[in-house]
Amino acid sequence: MKLFPDIETKKRFMKTGLPFLLGFAWVPIIWMVVTAFLGPALFILTGSWVVTQVIIVLFACLFTYLLLTVFRRFNKRVYSERSK
């Protein structure tokens, strides 16, 4: 069973869907790193691990979105230079 019926469908998925899958995979990793570095300090400031984790999850999602935006811009530059 083929996942994609033709090459164009596969290319469209790789162009639009793959960055979202990459972001979905990286959010937990970024969440753990941010928790390790900023978790204790945020816990002292807020006094609650629930509030701390909400702040960290929002920060991880924002950071992942920014990274994906940078990667998309870099990707467009690389592919536009190759096609010249």
Phi and psi restraints in degrees (range 20) as a CNS / XPLOR table:
assign (resid 1 and name C) (resid 2 and name N)
       (resid 2 and name CA) (resid 2 and name C) 1.0 -90.1 20.0 2
assign (resid 2 and name N) (resid 2 and name CA)
       (resid 2 and name C) (resid 3 and name N) 1.0 138.8 20.0 2
assign (resid 2 and name C) (resid 3 and name N)
       (resid 3 and name CA) (resid 3 and name C) 1.0 -74.5 20.0 2
assign (resid 3 and name N) (resid 3 and name CA)
       (resid 3 and name C) (resid 4 and name N) 1.0 -36.9 20.0 2
assign (resid 3 and name C) (resid 4 and name N)
       (resid 4 and name CA) (resid 4 and name C) 1.0 -116.8 20.0 2
assign (resid 4 and name N) (resid 4 and name CA)
       (resid 4 and name C) (resid 5 and name N) 1.0 128.7 20.0 2
assign (resid 4 and name C) (resid 5 and name N)
       (resid 5 and name CA) (resid 5 and name C) 1.0 -68.9 20.0 2
assign (resid 5 and name N) (resid 5 and name CA)
       (resid 5 and name C) (resid 6 and name N) 1.0 -30.0 20.0 2
assign (resid 5 and name C) (resid 6 and name N)
       (resid 6 and name CA) (resid 6 and name C) 1.0 -146.3 20.0 2
assign (resid 6 and name N) (resid 6 and name CA)
       (resid 6 and name C) (resid 7 and name N) 1.0 173.6 20.0 2
assign (resid 6 and name C) (resid 7 and name N)
       (resid 7 and name CA) (resid 7 and name C) 1.0 -66.7 20.0 2
assign (resid 7 and name N) (resid 7 and name CA)
       (resid 7 and name C) (resid 8 and name N) 1.0 -38.6 20.0 2
assign (resid 7 and name C) (resid 8 and name N)
       (resid 8 and name CA) (resid 8 and name C) 1.0 -64.8 20.0 2
assign (resid 8 and name N) (resid 8 and name CA)
       (resid 8 and name C) (resid 9 and name N) 1.0 -38.9 20.0 2
assign (resid 8 and name C) (resid 9 and name N)
       (resid 9 and name CA) (resid 9 and name C) 1.0 -63.9 20.0 2
assign (resid 9 and name N) (resid 9 and name CA)
       (resid 9 and name C) (resid 10 and name N) 1.0 -40.6 20.0 2
assign (resid 9 and name C) (resid 10 and name N)
       (resid 10 and name CA) (resid 10 and name C) 1.0 -63.7 20.0 2
assign (resid 10 and name N) (resid 10 and name CA)
       (resid 10 and name C) (resid 11 and name N) 1.0 -43.2 20.0 2
assign (resid 10 and name C) (resid 11 and name N)
       (resid 11 and name CA) (resid 11 and name C) 1.0 -63.7 20.0 2
assign (resid 11 and name N) (resid 11 and name CA)
       (resid 11 and name C) (resid 12 and name N) 1.0 -42.1 20.0 2
assign (resid 11 and name C) (resid 12 and name N)
       (resid 12 and name CA) (resid 12 and name C) 1.0 -63.5 20.0 2
assign (resid 12 and name N) (resid 12 and name CA)
       (resid 12 and name C) (resid 13 and name N) 1.0 -40.3 20.0 2
assign (resid 12 and name C) (resid 13 and name N)
       (resid 13 and name CA) (resid 13 and name C) 1.0 -64.6 20.0 2
assign (resid 13 and name N) (resid 13 and name CA)
       (resid 13 and name C) (resid 14 and name N) 1.0 -44.0 20.0 2
assign (resid 13 and name C) (resid 14 and name N)
       (resid 14 and name CA) (resid 14 and name C) 1.0 -63.4 20.0 2
assign (resid 14 and name N) (resid 14 and name CA)
       (resid 14 and name C) (resid 15 and name N) 1.0 -33.8 20.0 2
assign (resid 14 and name C) (resid 15 and name N)
       (resid 15 and name CA) (resid 15 and name C) 1.0 -77.2 20.0 2
assign (resid 15 and name N) (resid 15 and name CA)
       (resid 15 and name C) (resid 16 and name N) 1.0 -37.2 20.0 2
assign (resid 15 and name C) (resid 16 and name N)
       (resid 16 and name CA) (resid 16 and name C) 1.0 -105.9 20.0 2
assign (resid 16 and name N) (resid 16 and name CA)
       (resid 16 and name C) (resid 17 and name N) 1.0 -40.6 20.0 2
assign (resid 16 and name C) (resid 17 and name N)
       (resid 17 and name CA) (resid 17 and name C) 1.0 -87.9 20.0 2
assign (resid 17 and name N) (resid 17 and name CA)
       (resid 17 and name C) (resid 18 and name N) 1.0 -29.9 20.0 2
assign (resid 17 and name C) (resid 18 and name N)
       (resid 18 and name CA) (resid 18 and name C) 1.0 -63.9 20.0 2
assign (resid 18 and name N) (resid 18 and name CA)
       (resid 18 and name C) (resid 19 and name N) 1.0 -39.2 20.0 2
assign (resid 18 and name C) (resid 19 and name N)
       (resid 19 and name CA) (resid 19 and name C) 1.0 -60.5 20.0 2
assign (resid 19 and name N) (resid 19 and name CA)
       (resid 19 and name C) (resid 20 and name N) 1.0 -34.3 20.0 2
assign (resid 19 and name C) (resid 20 and name N)
       (resid 20 and name CA) (resid 20 and name C) 1.0 -68.8 20.0 2
assign (resid 20 and name N) (resid 20 and name CA)
       (resid 20 and name C) (resid 21 and name N) 1.0 -38.6 20.0 2
assign (resid 20 and name C) (resid 21 and name N)
       (resid 21 and name CA) (resid 21 and name C) 1.0 -65.5 20.0 2
assign (resid 21 and name N) (resid 21 and name CA)
       (resid 21 and name C) (resid 22 and name N) 1.0 -39.1 20.0 2
assign (resid 21 and name C) (resid 22 and name N)
       (resid 22 and name CA) (resid 22 and name C) 1.0 -62.8 20.0 2
assign (resid 22 and name N) (resid 22 and name CA)
       (resid 22 and name C) (resid 23 and name N) 1.0 -43.7 20.0 2
assign (resid 22 and name C) (resid 23 and name N)
       (resid 23 and name CA) (resid 23 and name C) 1.0 -63.7 20.0 2
assign (resid 23 and name N) (resid 23 and name CA)
       (resid 23 and name C) (resid 24 and name N) 1.0 -40.3 20.0 2
assign (resid 23 and name C) (resid 24 and name N)
       (resid 24 and name CA) (resid 24 and name C) 1.0 -63.1 20.0 2
assign (resid 24 and name N) (resid 24 and name CA)
       (resid 24 and name C) (resid 25 and name N) 1.0 -34.6 20.0 2
assign (resid 24 and name C) (resid 25 and name N)
       (resid 25 and name CA) (resid 25 and name C) 1.0 -76.2 20.0 2
assign (resid 25 and name N) (resid 25 and name CA)
       (resid 25 and name C) (resid 26 and name N) 1.0 -32.4 20.0 2
assign (resid 25 and name C) (resid 26 and name N)
       (resid 26 and name CA) (resid 26 and name C) 1.0 -87.4 20.0 2
assign (resid 26 and name N) (resid 26 and name CA)
       (resid 26 and name C) (resid 27 and name N) 1.0 -20.8 20.0 2
assign (resid 26 and name C) (resid 27 and name N)
       (resid 27 and name CA) (resid 27 and name C) 1.0 -57.2 20.0 2
assign (resid 27 and name N) (resid 27 and name CA)
       (resid 27 and name C) (resid 28 and name N) 1.0 -46.9 20.0 2
assign (resid 27 and name C) (resid 28 and name N)
       (resid 28 and name CA) (resid 28 and name C) 1.0 -63.7 20.0 2
assign (resid 28 and name N) (resid 28 and name CA)
       (resid 28 and name C) (resid 29 and name N) 1.0 -34.9 20.0 2
assign (resid 28 and name C) (resid 29 and name N)
       (resid 29 and name CA) (resid 29 and name C) 1.0 -66.2 20.0 2
assign (resid 29 and name N) (resid 29 and name CA)
       (resid 29 and name C) (resid 30 and name N) 1.0 -46.7 20.0 2
assign (resid 29 and name C) (resid 30 and name N)
       (resid 30 and name CA) (resid 30 and name C) 1.0 -65.2 20.0 2
assign (resid 30 and name N) (resid 30 and name CA)
       (resid 30 and name C) (resid 31 and name N) 1.0 -37.7 20.0 2
assign (resid 30 and name C) (resid 31 and name N)
       (resid 31 and name CA) (resid 31 and name C) 1.0 -59.5 20.0 2
assign (resid 31 and name N) (resid 31 and name CA)
       (resid 31 and name C) (resid 32 and name N) 1.0 -44.1 20.0 2
assign (resid 31 and name C) (resid 32 and name N)
       (resid 32 and name CA) (resid 32 and name C) 1.0 -66.6 20.0 2
assign (resid 32 and name N) (resid 32 and name CA)
       (resid 32 and name C) (resid 33 and name N) 1.0 -40.0 20.0 2
assign (resid 32 and name C) (resid 33 and name N)
       (resid 33 and name CA) (resid 33 and name C) 1.0 -65.8 20.0 2
assign (resid 33 and name N) (resid 33 and name CA)
       (resid 33 and name C) (resid 34 and name N) 1.0 -45.0 20.0 2
assign (resid 33 and name C) (resid 34 and name N)
       (resid 34 and name CA) (resid 34 and name C) 1.0 -65.7 20.0 2
assign (resid 34 and name N) (resid 34 and name CA)
       (resid 34 and name C) (resid 35 and name N) 1.0 -38.0 20.0 2
assign (resid 34 and name C) (resid 35 and name N)
       (resid 35 and name CA) (resid 35 and name C) 1.0 -62.5 20.0 2
assign (resid 35 and name N) (resid 35 and name CA)
       (resid 35 and name C) (resid 36 and name N) 1.0 -41.2 20.0 2
assign (resid 35 and name C) (resid 36 and name N)
       (resid 36 and name CA) (resid 36 and name C) 1.0 -65.8 20.0 2
assign (resid 36 and name N) (resid 36 and name CA)
       (resid 36 and name C) (resid 37 and name N) 1.0 -39.5 20.0 2
assign (resid 36 and name C) (resid 37 and name N)
       (resid 37 and name CA) (resid 37 and name C) 1.0 -85.5 20.0 2
assign (resid 37 and name N) (resid 37 and name CA)
       (resid 37 and name C) (resid 38 and name N) 1.0 -45.3 20.0 2
assign (resid 37 and name C) (resid 38 and name N)
       (resid 38 and name CA) (resid 38 and name C) 1.0 -103.8 20.0 2
assign (resid 38 and name N) (resid 38 and name CA)
       (resid 38 and name C) (resid 39 and name N) 1.0 -12.5 20.0 2
assign (resid 38 and name C) (resid 39 and name N)
       (resid 39 and name CA) (resid 39 and name C) 1.0 -56.2 20.0 2
assign (resid 39 and name N) (resid 39 and name CA)
       (resid 39 and name C) (resid 40 and name N) 1.0 -52.8 20.0 2
assign (resid 39 and name C) (resid 40 and name N)
       (resid 40 and name CA) (resid 40 and name C) 1.0 -61.3 20.0 2
assign (resid 40 and name N) (resid 40 and name CA)
       (resid 40 and name C) (resid 41 and name N) 1.0 -40.7 20.0 2
assign (resid 40 and name C) (resid 41 and name N)
       (resid 41 and name CA) (resid 41 and name C) 1.0 -67.3 20.0 2
assign (resid 41 and name N) (resid 41 and name CA)
       (resid 41 and name C) (resid 42 and name N) 1.0 -42.3 20.0 2
assign (resid 41 and name C) (resid 42 and name N)
       (resid 42 and name CA) (resid 42 and name C) 1.0 -66.8 20.0 2
assign (resid 42 and name N) (resid 42 and name CA)
       (resid 42 and name C) (resid 43 and name N) 1.0 -34.1 20.0 2
assign (resid 42 and name C) (resid 43 and name N)
       (resid 43 and name CA) (resid 43 and name C) 1.0 -65.4 20.0 2
assign (resid 43 and name N) (resid 43 and name CA)
       (resid 43 and name C) (resid 44 and name N) 1.0 -38.5 20.0 2
assign (resid 43 and name C) (resid 44 and name N)
       (resid 44 and name CA) (resid 44 and name C) 1.0 -65.1 20.0 2
assign (resid 44 and name N) (resid 44 and name CA)
       (resid 44 and name C) (resid 45 and name N) 1.0 -40.2 20.0 2
assign (resid 44 and name C) (resid 45 and name N)
       (resid 45 and name CA) (resid 45 and name C) 1.0 -70.7 20.0 2
assign (resid 45 and name N) (resid 45 and name CA)
       (resid 45 and name C) (resid 46 and name N) 1.0 -41.0 20.0 2
assign (resid 45 and name C) (resid 46 and name N)
       (resid 46 and name CA) (resid 46 and name C) 1.0 -95.1 20.0 2
assign (resid 46 and name N) (resid 46 and name CA)
       (resid 46 and name C) (resid 47 and name N) 1.0 -32.5 20.0 2
assign (resid 46 and name C) (resid 47 and name N)
       (resid 47 and name CA) (resid 47 and name C) 1.0 81.4 20.0 2
assign (resid 47 and name N) (resid 47 and name CA)
       (resid 47 and name C) (resid 48 and name N) 1.0 7.1 20.0 2
assign (resid 47 and name C) (resid 48 and name N)
       (resid 48 and name CA) (resid 48 and name C) 1.0 -142.9 20.0 2
assign (resid 48 and name N) (resid 48 and name CA)
       (resid 48 and name C) (resid 49 and name N) 1.0 130.7 20.0 2
assign (resid 48 and name C) (resid 49 and name N)
       (resid 49 and name CA) (resid 49 and name C) 1.0 -71.6 20.0 2
assign (resid 49 and name N) (resid 49 and name CA)
       (resid 49 and name C) (resid 50 and name N) 1.0 -27.9 20.0 2
assign (resid 49 and name C) (resid 50 and name N)
       (resid 50 and name CA) (resid 50 and name C) 1.0 -65.6 20.0 2
assign (resid 50 and name N) (resid 50 and name CA)
       (resid 50 and name C) (resid 51 and name N) 1.0 -48.2 20.0 2
assign (resid 50 and name C) (resid 51 and name N)
       (resid 51 and name CA) (resid 51 and name C) 1.0 -64.2 20.0 2
assign (resid 51 and name N) (resid 51 and name CA)
       (resid 51 and name C) (resid 52 and name N) 1.0 -40.4 20.0 2
assign (resid 51 and name C) (resid 52 and name N)
       (resid 52 and name CA) (resid 52 and name C) 1.0 -60.5 20.0 2
assign (resid 52 and name N) (resid 52 and name CA)
       (resid 52 and name C) (resid 53 and name N) 1.0 -44.9 20.0 2
assign (resid 52 and name C) (resid 53 and name N)
       (resid 53 and name CA) (resid 53 and name C) 1.0 -69.3 20.0 2
assign (resid 53 and name N) (resid 53 and name CA)
       (resid 53 and name C) (resid 54 and name N) 1.0 -34.7 20.0 2
assign (resid 53 and name C) (resid 54 and name N)
       (resid 54 and name CA) (resid 54 and name C) 1.0 -62.8 20.0 2
assign (resid 54 and name N) (resid 54 and name CA)
       (resid 54 and name C) (resid 55 and name N) 1.0 -44.7 20.0 2
assign (resid 54 and name C) (resid 55 and name N)
       (resid 55 and name CA) (resid 55 and name C) 1.0 -62.7 20.0 2
assign (resid 55 and name N) (resid 55 and name CA)
       (resid 55 and name C) (resid 56 and name N) 1.0 -42.8 20.0 2
assign (resid 55 and name C) (resid 56 and name N)
       (resid 56 and name CA) (resid 56 and name C) 1.0 -68.0 20.0 2
assign (resid 56 and name N) (resid 56 and name CA)
       (resid 56 and name C) (resid 57 and name N) 1.0 -40.8 20.0 2
assign (resid 56 and name C) (resid 57 and name N)
       (resid 57 and name CA) (resid 57 and name C) 1.0 -64.2 20.0 2
assign (resid 57 and name N) (resid 57 and name CA)
       (resid 57 and name C) (resid 58 and name N) 1.0 -41.6 20.0 2
assign (resid 57 and name C) (resid 58 and name N)
       (resid 58 and name CA) (resid 58 and name C) 1.0 -62.4 20.0 2
assign (resid 58 and name N) (resid 58 and name CA)
       (resid 58 and name C) (resid 59 and name N) 1.0 -43.1 20.0 2
assign (resid 58 and name C) (resid 59 and name N)
       (resid 59 and name CA) (resid 59 and name C) 1.0 -64.5 20.0 2
assign (resid 59 and name N) (resid 59 and name CA)
       (resid 59 and name C) (resid 60 and name N) 1.0 -41.3 20.0 2
assign (resid 59 and name C) (resid 60 and name N)
       (resid 60 and name CA) (resid 60 and name C) 1.0 -64.0 20.0 2
assign (resid 60 and name N) (resid 60 and name CA)
       (resid 60 and name C) (resid 61 and name N) 1.0 -42.0 20.0 2
assign (resid 60 and name C) (resid 61 and name N)
       (resid 61 and name CA) (resid 61 and name C) 1.0 -64.7 20.0 2
assign (resid 61 and name N) (resid 61 and name CA)
       (resid 61 and name C) (resid 62 and name N) 1.0 -42.9 20.0 2
assign (resid 61 and name C) (resid 62 and name N)
       (resid 62 and name CA) (resid 62 and name C) 1.0 -63.8 20.0 2
assign (resid 62 and name N) (resid 62 and name CA)
       (resid 62 and name C) (resid 63 and name N) 1.0 -44.6 20.0 2
assign (resid 62 and name C) (resid 63 and name N)
       (resid 63 and name CA) (resid 63 and name C) 1.0 -64.1 20.0 2
assign (resid 63 and name N) (resid 63 and name CA)
       (resid 63 and name C) (resid 64 and name N) 1.0 -40.4 20.0 2
assign (resid 63 and name C) (resid 64 and name N)
       (resid 64 and name CA) (resid 64 and name C) 1.0 -64.5 20.0 2
assign (resid 64 and name N) (resid 64 and name CA)
       (resid 64 and name C) (resid 65 and name N) 1.0 -42.2 20.0 2
assign (resid 64 and name C) (resid 65 and name N)
       (resid 65 and name CA) (resid 65 and name C) 1.0 -60.9 20.0 2
assign (resid 65 and name N) (resid 65 and name CA)
       (resid 65 and name C) (resid 66 and name N) 1.0 -43.2 20.0 2
assign (resid 65 and name C) (resid 66 and name N)
       (resid 66 and name CA) (resid 66 and name C) 1.0 -64.9 20.0 2
assign (resid 66 and name N) (resid 66 and name CA)
       (resid 66 and name C) (resid 67 and name N) 1.0 -41.5 20.0 2
assign (resid 66 and name C) (resid 67 and name N)
       (resid 67 and name CA) (resid 67 and name C) 1.0 -61.8 20.0 2
assign (resid 67 and name N) (resid 67 and name CA)
       (resid 67 and name C) (resid 68 and name N) 1.0 -44.3 20.0 2
assign (resid 67 and name C) (resid 68 and name N)
       (resid 68 and name CA) (resid 68 and name C) 1.0 -64.5 20.0 2
assign (resid 68 and name N) (resid 68 and name CA)
       (resid 68 and name C) (resid 69 and name N) 1.0 -35.6 20.0 2
assign (resid 68 and name C) (resid 69 and name N)
       (resid 69 and name CA) (resid 69 and name C) 1.0 -64.2 20.0 2
assign (resid 69 and name N) (resid 69 and name CA)
       (resid 69 and name C) (resid 70 and name N) 1.0 -43.3 20.0 2
assign (resid 69 and name C) (resid 70 and name N)
       (resid 70 and name CA) (resid 70 and name C) 1.0 -64.0 20.0 2
assign (resid 70 and name N) (resid 70 and name CA)
       (resid 70 and name C) (resid 71 and name N) 1.0 -43.3 20.0 2
assign (resid 70 and name C) (resid 71 and name N)
       (resid 71 and name CA) (resid 71 and name C) 1.0 -64.2 20.0 2
assign (resid 71 and name N) (resid 71 and name CA)
       (resid 71 and name C) (resid 72 and name N) 1.0 -38.1 20.0 2
assign (resid 71 and name C) (resid 72 and name N)
       (resid 72 and name CA) (resid 72 and name C) 1.0 -64.3 20.0 2
assign (resid 72 and name N) (resid 72 and name CA)
       (resid 72 and name C) (resid 73 and name N) 1.0 -43.0 20.0 2
assign (resid 72 and name C) (resid 73 and name N)
       (resid 73 and name CA) (resid 73 and name C) 1.0 -64.3 20.0 2
assign (resid 73 and name N) (resid 73 and name CA)
       (resid 73 and name C) (resid 74 and name N) 1.0 -42.8 20.0 2
assign (resid 73 and name C) (resid 74 and name N)
       (resid 74 and name CA) (resid 74 and name C) 1.0 -63.2 20.0 2
assign (resid 74 and name N) (resid 74 and name CA)
       (resid 74 and name C) (resid 75 and name N) 1.0 -40.1 20.0 2
assign (resid 74 and name C) (resid 75 and name N)
       (resid 75 and name CA) (resid 75 and name C) 1.0 -61.9 20.0 2
assign (resid 75 and name N) (resid 75 and name CA)
       (resid 75 and name C) (resid 76 and name N) 1.0 -42.8 20.0 2
assign (resid 75 and name C) (resid 76 and name N)
       (resid 76 and name CA) (resid 76 and name C) 1.0 -64.0 20.0 2
assign (resid 76 and name N) (resid 76 and name CA)
       (resid 76 and name C) (resid 77 and name N) 1.0 -38.3 20.0 2
assign (resid 76 and name C) (resid 77 and name N)
       (resid 77 and name CA) (resid 77 and name C) 1.0 -67.1 20.0 2
assign (resid 77 and name N) (resid 77 and name CA)
       (resid 77 and name C) (resid 78 and name N) 1.0 -42.0 20.0 2
assign (resid 77 and name C) (resid 78 and name N)
       (resid 78 and name CA) (resid 78 and name C) 1.0 -65.3 20.0 2
assign (resid 78 and name N) (resid 78 and name CA)
       (resid 78 and name C) (resid 79 and name N) 1.0 -47.6 20.0 2
assign (resid 78 and name C) (resid 79 and name N)
       (resid 79 and name CA) (resid 79 and name C) 1.0 -71.3 20.0 2
assign (resid 79 and name N) (resid 79 and name CA)
       (resid 79 and name C) (resid 80 and name N) 1.0 -29.7 20.0 2
assign (resid 79 and name C) (resid 80 and name N)
       (resid 80 and name CA) (resid 80 and name C) 1.0 -73.8 20.0 2
assign (resid 80 and name N) (resid 80 and name CA)
       (resid 80 and name C) (resid 81 and name N) 1.0 -30.9 20.0 2
assign (resid 80 and name C) (resid 81 and name N)
       (resid 81 and name CA) (resid 81 and name C) 1.0 -73.2 20.0 2
assign (resid 81 and name N) (resid 81 and name CA)
       (resid 81 and name C) (resid 82 and name N) 1.0 -35.2 20.0 2
assign (resid 81 and name C) (resid 82 and name N)
       (resid 82 and name CA) (resid 82 and name C) 1.0 -68.7 20.0 2
assign (resid 82 and name N) (resid 82 and name CA)
       (resid 82 and name C) (resid 83 and name N) 1.0 -32.8 20.0 2
assign (resid 82 and name C) (resid 83 and name N)
       (resid 83 and name CA) (resid 83 and name C) 1.0 -78.4 20.0 2
assign (resid 83 and name N) (resid 83 and name CA)
       (resid 83 and name C) (resid 84 and name N) 1.0 -10.9 20.0 2
